[in-house]
Amino acid sequence: MAKLLQQISLPDKIKIGGMDISIQLQKNLSKRSGDEGGYFEEDQLIILDKDIIEIGNKYSIFLLWHENLHAIYSQYSLDGLSEEKNVNGFSQGIVQVFGDNPKLVDWILLCL
């Protein structure tokens, strides 16, 4: 699988809502920050632990989507809404991210 991961890499930018969000990888991020290995910053940047992403497994997808959901939450202004409106906003956001980012979808399928 490592050879395939070299052919399909995580994009360095994805579209979420009306924004292009940059994705940066940093070595040993989870060891330094004490979190799960990523964070979303100021509506324009997702930073992920390079070691986790390069493994290319389901946890890599989990980490990416955890931060994507923070971005969707921000882009779709879901703060303070009812559960149903939050779920609706996340559903729309997820479908939009998949539709607008085919290279991201390729990477996710490879990791699965």
C-alpha positions as CSV (number, residue, x, y, z in Angstrom):
1,M,0.0,0.0,0.0
2,A,2.9,2.4,0.6
3,K,3.6,2.6,-3.1
4,L,0.0,3.5,-3.9
5,L,0.1,6.3,-1.2
6,Q,3.0,7.8,-3.0
7,Q,0.9,8.0,-6.2
8,I,-2.2,9.6,-4.4
9,S,-1.4,12.1,-1.7
10,L,-3.5,14.3,0.5
11,P,-4.2,17.5,-1.3
12,D,-2.5,20.6,0.1
13,K,-5.8,22.6,-0.2
14,I,-9.5,21.7,-0.1
15,K,-12.6,23.7,-0.6
16,I,-15.0,23.9,2.3
17,G,-18.0,26.2,1.8
18,G,-16.8,29.3,0.0
19,M,-13.2,29.0,1.3
20,D,-10.1,27.3,0.1
21,I,-8.6,25.7,3.3
22,S,-4.9,25.0,3.2
23,I,-3.7,21.7,4.7
24,Q,-0.2,21.6,6.2
25,L,1.5,18.5,7.6
26,Q,3.9,18.8,10.6
27,K,6.1,16.1,12.0
28,N,5.3,14.9,15.6
29,L,2.4,17.3,16.0
30,S,0.5,15.1,18.4
31,K,3.5,14.6,20.6
32,R,4.1,18.4,20.9
33,S,0.6,19.6,21.1
34,G,-0.8,16.8,23.3
35,D,-4.0,16.5,21.2
36,E,-5.1,13.9,18.6
37,G,-2.8,15.2,16.0
38,G,-4.4,18.2,14.3
39,Y,-6.2,21.5,14.5
40,F,-8.2,24.0,12.5
41,E,-6.9,27.6,12.6
42,E,-8.7,30.8,11.8
43,D,-11.0,29.6,9.0
44,Q,-8.1,29.0,6.5
45,L,-5.8,26.4,7.7
46,I,-5.8,22.7,8.9
47,I,-2.6,21.4,10.4
48,L,-2.2,17.6,10.7
49,D,0.4,15.3,12.1
50,K,2.5,14.2,9.1
51,D,3.3,10.8,10.7
52,I,-0.4,9.9,11.2
53,I,-1.4,11.1,7.7
54,E,1.4,9.2,6.0
55,I,0.3,5.9,7.6
56,G,-2.7,6.2,5.3
57,N,-5.2,4.2,7.4
58,K,-8.7,4.8,8.9
59,Y,-7.2,6.8,11.7
60,S,-5.7,9.1,9.1
61,I,-9.1,9.7,7.7
62,F,-10.6,10.2,11.2
63,L,-8.0,12.9,12.0
64,L,-8.6,14.7,8.7
65,W,-12.4,14.6,9.0
66,H,-12.3,15.7,12.7
67,E,-10.6,18.9,11.5
68,N,-12.8,19.2,8.4
69,L,-15.8,19.2,10.7
70,H,-14.4,22.1,12.6
71,A,-14.1,23.9,9.3
72,I,-17.6,23.0,8.3
73,Y,-18.9,24.1,11.7
74,S,-17.2,27.5,11.2
75,Q,-18.0,28.0,7.4
76,Y,-21.7,27.0,7.8
77,S,-22.1,29.1,11.0
78,L,-23.5,26.2,13.0
79,D,-22.8,27.7,16.5
80,G,-25.9,27.9,18.6
81,L,-28.2,26.1,16.3
82,S,-30.5,23.2,17.2
83,E,-29.4,19.6,16.8
84,E,-31.4,19.2,13.6
85,K,-30.0,22.4,12.0
86,N,-26.4,21.3,13.0
87,V,-26.9,17.9,11.5
88,N,-28.4,19.4,8.3
89,G,-25.4,21.8,8.1
90,F,-22.9,19.1,8.6
91,S,-24.6,16.9,6.0
92,Q,-24.6,19.7,3.4
93,G,-21.0,20.5,4.3
94,I,-19.8,16.9,4.0
95,V,-21.6,16.4,0.6
96,Q,-20.1,19.7,-0.6
97,V,-16.5,18.7,0.5
98,F,-16.8,15.3,-1.3
99,G,-18.3,16.9,-4.5
100,D,-15.7,19.8,-4.7
101,N,-12.6,17.8,-3.8
102,P,-12.2,14.6,-6.0
103,K,-8.5,14.2,-5.1
104,L,-9.4,14.2,-1.4
105,V,-12.0,11.4,-2.1
106,D,-9.3,9.4,-4.0
107,W,-7.0,9.7,-1.0
108,I,-9.7,8.7,1.4
109,L,-10.7,5.6,-0.6
110,L,-7.0,4.6,-0.8
111,C,-6.7,4.8,3.0
112,L,-9.8,2.6,3.5
